[in-house]
Amino acid sequence: MVLYFSGTGNSRFVAKSIAEISGDEIISINQRIKENDYGPVESDGPLVFVGPVYAGRLPRIMDEYISKVNFSGTKQAYFIGTCAATPWQTVRYVEKMCAQKQFSLLGFNSVVMPQGYIAGGGTQPKEVSDKILQEAEPKIVKIAEAIRDKQMLPKEQPVKRLCQRF
């Protein structure tokens, strides 16, 4: 089951791609929050959480949703972060969340996507965004195939410094 939170559409795009390749059901965390739906989620296969990286972590609203919901059927989870440059320390937050929820983390990976945070520097020209999407596609496919095949994702190392992609 793929659960995603998306602010600009990048995480939704990645989640839909993963769900399509893996054959998983997809759930919008945004929609569930809007409907005040914190009811249980049951999945026989691993849970796949996709969300943007905001200041080196997944959004707090996504953390709150995950902490409130009772997940049953599986305790295996993948986490995918979408970011403009680097996921910074996101993997450490994910590991902490997995420990709290008693999830078995099958991997955290990030996908560089077009900049969508207006307050953080604005958006890029269409040509730049198109190139970033084109470069992201093989990684999205690789992640989705690993999820479909229930393989561990390679662990990304936390980045200690801010680095710009553009």
GROMACS elastic network, one bead per residue, 0.5 to 0.9 nm:
[ bonds ]
;  ai    aj funct       b0    kb
    1    19     6  0.77120   500
    1    23     6  0.88758   500
    1    24     6  0.51465   500
    1    26     6  0.59214   500
    1    27     6  0.76001   500
    1    42     6  0.86976   500
    1    43     6  0.62568   500
    1    44     6  0.83045   500
    1    45     6  0.66081   500
    1    46     6  0.65682   500
    1    47     6  0.51137   500
    1    48     6  0.59917   500
    1    49     6  0.85406   500
    2    15     6  0.65074   500
    2    16     6  0.82657   500
    2    18     6  0.76994   500
    2    19     6  0.62737   500
    2    24     6  0.64267   500
    2    25     6  0.61126   500
    2    27     6  0.61823   500
    2    28     6  0.85499   500
    2    46     6  0.86277   500
    2    47     6  0.61216   500
    2    49     6  0.59985   500
    2    50     6  0.73862   500
    3    15     6  0.74478   500
    3    25     6  0.85480   500
    3    26     6  0.58512   500
    3    28     6  0.58822   500
    3    29     6  0.61905   500
    3    47     6  0.74020   500
    3    48     6  0.60167   500
    3    50     6  0.63044   500
    3    51     6  0.86579   500
    4    11     6  0.66340   500
    4    12     6  0.64080   500
    4    14     6  0.89301   500
    4    15     6  0.62868   500
    4    26     6  0.77951   500
    4    27     6  0.64888   500
    4    28     6  0.52840   500
    4    29     6  0.54836   500
    4    30     6  0.76359   500
    4    48     6  0.81024   500
    4    49     6  0.56544   500
    4    51     6  0.56834   500
    4    62     6  0.86178   500
    5     9     6  0.89737   500
    5    11     6  0.66088   500
    5    12     6  0.70855   500
    5    27     6  0.89948   500
    5    28     6  0.62528   500
    5    29     6  0.51096   500
    5    30     6  0.55552   500
    5    31     6  0.88081   500
    5    49     6  0.81558   500
    5    50     6  0.64445   500
    5    52     6  0.73314   500
    5    59     6  0.84841   500
    5    61     6  0.88997   500
    5    62     6  0.66039   500
    6     9     6  0.55000   500
    6    10     6  0.66371   500
    6    11     6  0.50192   500
    6    12     6  0.56348   500
    6    13     6  0.88650   500
    6    28     6  0.82346   500
    6    29     6  0.82065   500
    6    30     6  0.70523   500
    6    50     6  0.81778   500
    6    51     6  0.59848   500
    6    52     6  0.65486   500
    7    10     6  0.76636   500
    7    11     6  0.77129   500
    7    12     6  0.86147   500
    7    30     6  0.86310   500
    7    51     6  0.85611   500
    7    52     6  0.74744   500
    7   116     6  0.84695   500
    7   117     6  0.89413   500
    8    11     6  0.76768   500
    8    12     6  0.83137   500
    8    52     6  0.89087   500
    8   116     6  0.61119   500
    8   117     6  0.80328   500
    9    12     6  0.50467   500
    9    13     6  0.60859   500
    9    14     6  0.87178   500
    9   116     6  0.87314   500
   10    13     6  0.51618   500
   10    14     6  0.64060   500
   10    15     6  0.86577   500
   10    51     6  0.85005   500
   10    52     6  0.76465   500
   10    82     6  0.68437   500
   10    83     6  0.86531   500
   10   113     6  0.65083   500
   10   114     6  0.75552   500
   10   116     6  0.82001   500
   11    14     6  0.50791   500
   11    15     6  0.59588   500
   11    16     6  0.84681   500
   11    50     6  0.60147   500
   11    51     6  0.53272   500
   11    52     6  0.60868   500
   11    80     6  0.86290   500
   11    81     6  0.76441   500
   11    82     6  0.59966   500
   11   113     6  0.87216   500
   12    15     6  0.50346   500
   12    16     6  0.60033   500
   12    17     6  0.84880   500
   12    28     6  0.81167   500
   12    50     6  0.78611   500
   12    51     6  0.81104   500
   13    16     6  0.53037   500
   13    17     6  0.62374   500
   13    18     6  0.87100   500
   14    17     6  0.51297   500
   14    18     6  0.61841   500
   14    19     6  0.86096   500
   14    50     6  0.75000   500
   14    80     6  0.86683   500
   14    82     6  0.80251   500
   14   111     6  0.82635   500
   14   137     6  0.89033   500
   14   140     6  0.67556   500
   15    18     6  0.51046   500
   15    19     6  0.60544   500
   15    20     6  0.84945   500
   15    26     6  0.75089   500
   15    48     6  0.84868   500
   15    49     6  0.82216   500
   15    50     6  0.61011   500
   15    51     6  0.85877   500
   15    80     6  0.87245   500
   16    19     6  0.50635   500
   16    20     6  0.60065   500
   16    21     6  0.86246   500
   16    26     6  0.72187   500
   17    20     6  0.51677   500
   17    21     6  0.62935   500
   17    22     6  0.84947   500
   17   140     6  0.72512   500
   17   141     6  0.76332   500
   17   144     6  0.75312   500
   18    21     6  0.53109   500
   18    22     6  0.58438   500
   18    23     6  0.80485   500
   18    24     6  0.79017   500
   18    48     6  0.89002   500
   18   140     6  0.70078   500
   18   141     6  0.72270   500
   18   143     6  0.75084   500
   18   145     6  0.80259   500
   18   147     6  0.80627   500
   18   148     6  0.85336   500
   19    22     6  0.51546   500
   19    23     6  0.54161   500
   19    25     6  0.63398   500
   19    26     6  0.62828   500
   19   144     6  0.75831   500
   19   148     6  0.89328   500
   20    23     6  0.52969   500
   20    24     6  0.69276   500
   20    25     6  0.86395   500
   20   144     6  0.85215   500
   21    24     6  0.79849   500
   21   141     6  0.74549   500
   21   144     6  0.59578   500
   21   145     6  0.67384   500
   21   148     6  0.72031   500
   22    25     6  0.89894   500
   22   144     6  0.58761   500
   22   145     6  0.65041   500
   22   146     6  0.86155   500
   22   147     6  0.65448   500
   22   149     6  0.80341   500
   23   148     6  0.74070   500
   24    45     6  0.84292   500
   24   148     6  0.83033   500
   27    30     6  0.88100   500
   27    31     6  0.81568   500
   27    32     6  0.81314   500
   28    31     6  0.52784   500
   28    32     6  0.64586   500
   28    33     6  0.87271   500
   29    32     6  0.50588   500
   29    33     6  0.60774   500
   29    34     6  0.85483   500
   29    62     6  0.74108   500
   29    65     6  0.76233   500
   30    33     6  0.52475   500
   30    34     6  0.62125   500
   30    35     6  0.86952   500
   30    62     6  0.85189   500
   31    34     6  0.50596   500
   31    35     6  0.61977   500
   31    36     6  0.85162   500
   31    37     6  0.83710   500
   32    35     6  0.50999   500
   32    36     6  0.60546   500
   32    38     6  0.70023   500
   32    39     6  0.89644   500
   32    65     6  0.89037   500
   33    37     6  0.58917   500
   33    38     6  0.73086   500
   33    61     6  0.87444   500
   33    65     6  0.73893   500
   34    37     6  0.75972   500
   35    38     6  0.87322   500
   36    39     6  0.88851   500
   37    40     6  0.88694   500
   37    69     6  0.89587   500
   38    41     6  0.86357   500
   38    65     6  0.70985   500
   38    66     6  0.88371   500
   38    68     6  0.65435   500
   38    69     6  0.53583   500
   38    70     6  0.81134   500
   39    68     6  0.87002   500
   39    69     6  0.61998   500
   39    70     6  0.71113   500
   40    69     6  0.57449   500
   40    71     6  0.58368   500
   40    72     6  0.73661   500
   41    69     6  0.71631   500
   41    70     6  0.63452   500
   41    72     6  0.63147   500
   41    73     6  0.85734   500
   42    70     6  0.83478   500
   42    71     6  0.57617   500
   42    73     6  0.54369   500
   42    74     6  0.76522   500
   43    46     6  0.70704   500
   43    47     6  0.71199   500
   43    71     6  0.76752   500
   43    72     6  0.64394   500
   43    73     6  0.51252   500
   43    74     6  0.61424   500
   44    47     6  0.87094   500
   44    72     6  0.81579   500
   44    73     6  0.50535   500
   44    74     6  0.57422   500
   45    73     6  0.77475   500
   45    74     6  0.64580   500
   45    76     6  0.77723   500
   45   150     6  0.86647   500
   46    73     6  0.89397   500
   46    74     6  0.62447   500
   46    75     6  0.71333   500
   46    77     6  0.52904   500
   46    78     6  0.71851   500
   46   106     6  0.85337   500
   46   147     6  0.81036   500
   46   150     6  0.77775   500
   47    71     6  0.88404   500
   47    74     6  0.75259   500
   47    75     6  0.76289   500
   47    76     6  0.61868   500
   47    78     6  0.61900   500
   47    79     6  0.84186   500
   48    76     6  0.87125   500
   48    77     6  0.56830   500
   48    79     6  0.58430   500
   48    80     6  0.75411   500
   48   147     6  0.82134   500
   49    77     6  0.74117   500
   49    78     6  0.61571   500
   49    80     6  0.61568   500
   49    81     6  0.83894   500
   50    78     6  0.84526   500
   50    79     6  0.59195   500
   50    81     6  0.58459   500
   50    82     6  0.75458   500
   51    58     6  0.62572   500
   51    59     6  0.75339   500
   51    62     6  0.77539   500
   51    79     6  0.80931   500
   51    80     6  0.65282   500
   51    81     6  0.51623   500
   51    82     6  0.61245   500
   51    83     6  0.89647   500
   52    57     6  0.80657   500
   52    58     6  0.59233   500
   52    59     6  0.69653   500
   52    80     6  0.83582   500
   52    81     6  0.52626   500
   52    83     6  0.59920   500
   53    56     6  0.57526   500
   53    57     6  0.50965   500
   53    59     6  0.68119   500
   53    81     6  0.57215   500
   53    82     6  0.58520   500
   53    83     6  0.53537   500
   53    84     6  0.83989   500
   53    86     6  0.84547   500
   53    87     6  0.61525   500
   53    88     6  0.85445   500
   53    90     6  0.72019   500
   53   110     6  0.87775   500
   54    57     6  0.54120   500
   54    58     6  0.59136   500
   54    59     6  0.59498   500
   54    60     6  0.89493   500
   54    83     6  0.78953   500
   54    87     6  0.85927   500
   55    58     6  0.82030   500
   55    59     6  0.86805   500
   55    87     6  0.84748   500
   55    88     6  0.79785   500
   55    89     6  0.89855   500
   55    90     6  0.88060   500
   56    86     6  0.80429   500
   56    87     6  0.56342   500
   56    89     6  0.53481   500
   56    90     6  0.52465   500
   56    91     6  0.89489   500
   56    93     6  0.88490   500
   57    60     6  0.81768   500
   57    81     6  0.85153   500
   57    87     6  0.72403   500
   57    88     6  0.76240   500
   57    89     6  0.66441   500
   57    91     6  0.79073   500
   57    92     6  0.85511   500
   57    93     6  0.64627   500
   57    94     6  0.81587   500
   58    61     6  0.84739   500
   58    62     6  0.67906   500
   58    63     6  0.70171   500
   58    81     6  0.72150   500
   58    90     6  0.66987   500
   58    93     6  0.78178   500
   58    94     6  0.80815   500
   59    62     6  0.52941   500
   59    63     6  0.64871   500
   59    64     6  0.87936   500
   60    64     6  0.60660   500
   60    65     6  0.85355   500
   61    64     6  0.50437   500
   61    65     6  0.62003   500
   61    66     6  0.87085   500
   62    65     6  0.50854   500
   62    66     6  0.62533   500
   62    67     6  0.85903   500
   63    66     6  0.52309   500
   63    67     6  0.61127   500
   63    68     6  0.86721   500
   63    97     6  0.77417   500
   64    67     6  0.51039   500
   64    68     6  0.61708   500
   64    69     6  0.87174   500
   65    68     6  0.52838   500
   65    69     6  0.62614   500
   66    69     6  0.54555   500
   66    70     6  0.81518   500
   66    71     6  0.86095   500
   66    97     6  0.85663   500
   66   101     6  0.83488   500
   67    70     6  0.80234   500
   67    97     6  0.79443   500
   67   100     6  0.81283   500
   67   101     6  0.70131   500
   70   101     6  0.89777   500
   71    74     6  0.73471   500
   71    75     6  0.74869   500
   71   101     6  0.87867   500
   72    75     6  0.71149   500
   74    77     6  0.82689   500
   74   103     6  0.83546   500
   75   101     6  0.83225   500
   75   102     6  0.68408   500
   75   104     6  0.58471   500
   75   105     6  0.85065   500
   76   102     6  0.89537   500
   76   103     6  0.55200   500
   76   105     6  0.60749   500
   76   106     6  0.65282   500
   77    98     6  0.80683   500
   77   103     6  0.61909   500
   77   104     6  0.60559   500
   77   105     6  0.51039   500
   77   106     6  0.56826   500
   77   107     6  0.75002   500
   78   104     6  0.86472   500
   78   105     6  0.59924   500
   78   106     6  0.52449   500
   78   107     6  0.51647   500
   78   108     6  0.60494   500
   78   109     6  0.84081   500
   78   147     6  0.78853   500
   78   152     6  0.85579   500
   78   153     6  0.80180   500
   79    91     6  0.86393   500
   79    94     6  0.73658   500
   79   105     6  0.79602   500
   79   106     6  0.81729   500
   79   107     6  0.64011   500
   79   109     6  0.66579   500
   79   110     6  0.84342   500
   80   107     6  0.83132   500
   80   108     6  0.56655   500
   80   109     6  0.50292   500
   80   110     6  0.53951   500
   80   111     6  0.73667   500
   80   143     6  0.87825   500
   81    87     6  0.69351   500
   81    90     6  0.79450   500
   81   108     6  0.76813   500
   81   109     6  0.63942   500
   81   111     6  0.63091   500
   81   112     6  0.85609   500
   82    85     6  0.89833   500
   82    86     6  0.87713   500
   82    87     6  0.77187   500
   82   109     6  0.87509   500
   82   110     6  0.55595   500
   82   112     6  0.58648   500
   82   113     6  0.61845   500
   83    86     6  0.60773   500
   83    87     6  0.62177   500
   83   110     6  0.69819   500
   83   111     6  0.63111   500
   83   112     6  0.50250   500
   83   113     6  0.57464   500
   83   114     6  0.78269   500
   83   115     6  0.75582   500
   84    87     6  0.84723   500
   84   111     6  0.83917   500
   84   112     6  0.53341   500
   84   113     6  0.54055   500
   84   114     6  0.58642   500
   84   115     6  0.50240   500
   84   116     6  0.78824   500
   84   117     6  0.87816   500
   84   164     6  0.81460   500
   84   165     6  0.71218   500
   84   166     6  0.89204   500
   85    88     6  0.88157   500
   85   111     6  0.88303   500
   85   112     6  0.59771   500
   85   113     6  0.79733   500
   85   115     6  0.84605   500
   85   162     6  0.83482   500
   85   163     6  0.66431   500
   85   164     6  0.58193   500
   85   165     6  0.52435   500
   85   166     6  0.83566   500
   86    89     6  0.89011   500
   86   110     6  0.77437   500
   86   111     6  0.86288   500
   86   112     6  0.73101   500
   86   158     6  0.88791   500
   86   159     6  0.71958   500
   86   162     6  0.75428   500
   86   163     6  0.70650   500
   86   164     6  0.81593   500
   86   165     6  0.84640   500
   87    90     6  0.55516   500
   87    91     6  0.77267   500
   87   109     6  0.86386   500
   87   110     6  0.64511   500
   87   111     6  0.86828   500
   87   112     6  0.88056   500
   87   156     6  0.89961   500
   87   158     6  0.73450   500
   87   159     6  0.72146   500
   88    91     6  0.79877   500
   88   157     6  0.86931   500
   88   158     6  0.54866   500
   88   160     6  0.63603   500
   88   161     6  0.72940   500
   88   162     6  0.73860   500
   89    92     6  0.56482   500
   89    93     6  0.70790   500
   89   157     6  0.83809   500
   89   159     6  0.62179   500
   89   160     6  0.73175   500
   90    93     6  0.52305   500
   90    94     6  0.62578   500
   90    95     6  0.86910   500
   90   108     6  0.87625   500
   90   158     6  0.72426   500
   91    95     6  0.60913   500
   91    96     6  0.86073   500
   91   108     6  0.63503   500
   91   109     6  0.82599   500
   91   155     6  0.84718   500
   91   156     6  0.75175   500
   91   157     6  0.77955   500
   91   158     6  0.66020   500
   92    95     6  0.51064   500
   92    96     6  0.62604   500
   92    97     6  0.86461   500
   92   158     6  0.76243   500
   93    96     6  0.51201   500
   93    97     6  0.61678   500
   93    98     6  0.86111   500
   94    97     6  0.50493   500
   94    98     6  0.60940   500
   94    99     6  0.86086   500
   94   105     6  0.84869   500
   94   108     6  0.77360   500
   95    98     6  0.50848   500
   95    99     6  0.62518   500
   95   100     6  0.87370   500
   95   105     6  0.72895   500
   95   108     6  0.88977   500
   96    99     6  0.51643   500
   96   100     6  0.63469   500
   96   101     6  0.87684   500
   97   100     6  0.50887   500
   97   101     6  0.61808   500
   97   102     6  0.82734   500
   97   103     6  0.81568   500
   98   101     6  0.51266   500
   98   102     6  0.55888   500
   98   104     6  0.66964   500
   98   105     6  0.65043   500
   99   103     6  0.63051   500
   99   104     6  0.80134   500
   99   105     6  0.88323   500
  100   103     6  0.77827   500
  103   106     6  0.89811   500
  105   108     6  0.76953   500
  105   152     6  0.85964   500
  106   147     6  0.89014   500
  106   150     6  0.84078   500
  106   151     6  0.74942   500
  106   153     6  0.62981   500
  106   154     6  0.88739   500
  107   151     6  0.88812   500
  107   152     6  0.57329   500
  107   154     6  0.64042   500
  107   155     6  0.60345   500
  107   156     6  0.85364   500
  108   153     6  0.65649   500
  108   154     6  0.74985   500
  108   155     6  0.60837   500
  108   156     6  0.67691   500
  109   143     6  0.79004   500
  109   153     6  0.70282   500
  109   154     6  0.74508   500
  109   155     6  0.69382   500
  109   156     6  0.61657   500
  110   156     6  0.79756   500
  111   136     6  0.63974   500
  111   139     6  0.71293   500
  111   140     6  0.71347   500
  112   115     6  0.88234   500
  112   132     6  0.72160   500
  112   133     6  0.82108   500
  112   135     6  0.85430   500
  112   136     6  0.63927   500
  112   165     6  0.89884   500
  113   116     6  0.85328   500
  113   129     6  0.76806   500
  113   132     6  0.60449   500
  113   133     6  0.62615   500
  113   135     6  0.89761   500
  113   136     6  0.68886   500
  114   123     6  0.74939   500
  114   124     6  0.71189   500
  114   128     6  0.78422   500
  114   129     6  0.50524   500
  114   130     6  0.81000   500
  114   131     6  0.89415   500
  114   132     6  0.61506   500
  114   133     6  0.70782   500
  115   118     6  0.80570   500
  115   120     6  0.85903   500
  115   121     6  0.82250   500
  115   122     6  0.71461   500
  115   123     6  0.53397   500
  115   124     6  0.64463   500
  115   129     6  0.77619   500
  116   119     6  0.89858   500
  116   120     6  0.83826   500
  116   121     6  0.87603   500
  116   122     6  0.67759   500
  116   123     6  0.54890   500
  116   124     6  0.82015   500
  117   120     6  0.52285   500
  117   121     6  0.68807   500
  117   122     6  0.60620   500
  117   123     6  0.69947   500
  118   121     6  0.57470   500
  118   123     6  0.62598   500
  119   122     6  0.62540   500
  120   123     6  0.88472   500
  121   124     6  0.88867   500
  123   126     6  0.87693   500
  123   129     6  0.84762   500
  124   127     6  0.80768   500
  124   128     6  0.61117   500
  124   129     6  0.61657   500
  124   166     6  0.85538   500
  125   128     6  0.53945   500
  125   129     6  0.63806   500
  125   130     6  0.87034   500
  126   129     6  0.50182   500
  126   130     6  0.59582   500
  126   131     6  0.85233   500
  127   130     6  0.51289   500
  127   131     6  0.62398   500
  127   132     6  0.87162   500
  128   131     6  0.51543   500
  128   132     6  0.62603   500
  128   133     6  0.87180   500
  128   166     6  0.87747   500
  129   132     6  0.50965   500
  129   133     6  0.62246   500
  129   134     6  0.85989   500
  130   133     6  0.51577   500
  130   134     6  0.61616   500
  130   135     6  0.86631   500
  131   134     6  0.50282   500
  131   135     6  0.61702   500
  131   136     6  0.85690   500
  132   135     6  0.51016   500
  132   136     6  0.60833   500
  132   137     6  0.87636   500
  133   137     6  0.62740   500
  134   137     6  0.55139   500
  134   138     6  0.79997   500
  135   138     6  0.67487   500
  135   139     6  0.78332   500
  136   139     6  0.54870   500
  136   140     6  0.62291   500
  136   141     6  0.87804   500
  137   140     6  0.50999   500
  137   141     6  0.62133   500
  137   142     6  0.86320   500
  138   141     6  0.51215   500
  138   142     6  0.61421   500
  138   143     6  0.86409   500
  139   143     6  0.61052   500
  139   144     6  0.84896   500
  140   143     6  0.51587   500
  140   144     6  0.60664   500
  140   145     6  0.85572   500
  141   144     6  0.50445   500
  141   145     6  0.60324   500
  141   146     6  0.85453   500
  142   145     6  0.52182   500
  142   146     6  0.62369   500
  142   147     6  0.86667   500
  143   146     6  0.51842   500
  143   147     6  0.62401   500
  143   148     6  0.86248   500
  143   153     6  0.71996   500
  144   147     6  0.50334   500
  144   148     6  0.60294   500
  144   149     6  0.85054   500
  145   149     6  0.60509   500
  145   150     6  0.83787   500
  145   151     6  0.85256   500
  146   149     6  0.50637   500
  146   150     6  0.59192   500
  146   152     6  0.69891   500
  146   153     6  0.68421   500
  147   151     6  0.60294   500
  147   152     6  0.77532   500
  147   153     6  0.79928   500
  148   151     6  0.78106   500
  152   155     6  0.85945   500
  153   156     6  0.87705   500
  156   159     6  0.88981   500
  159   162     6  0.76628   500
  159   163     6  0.89268   500
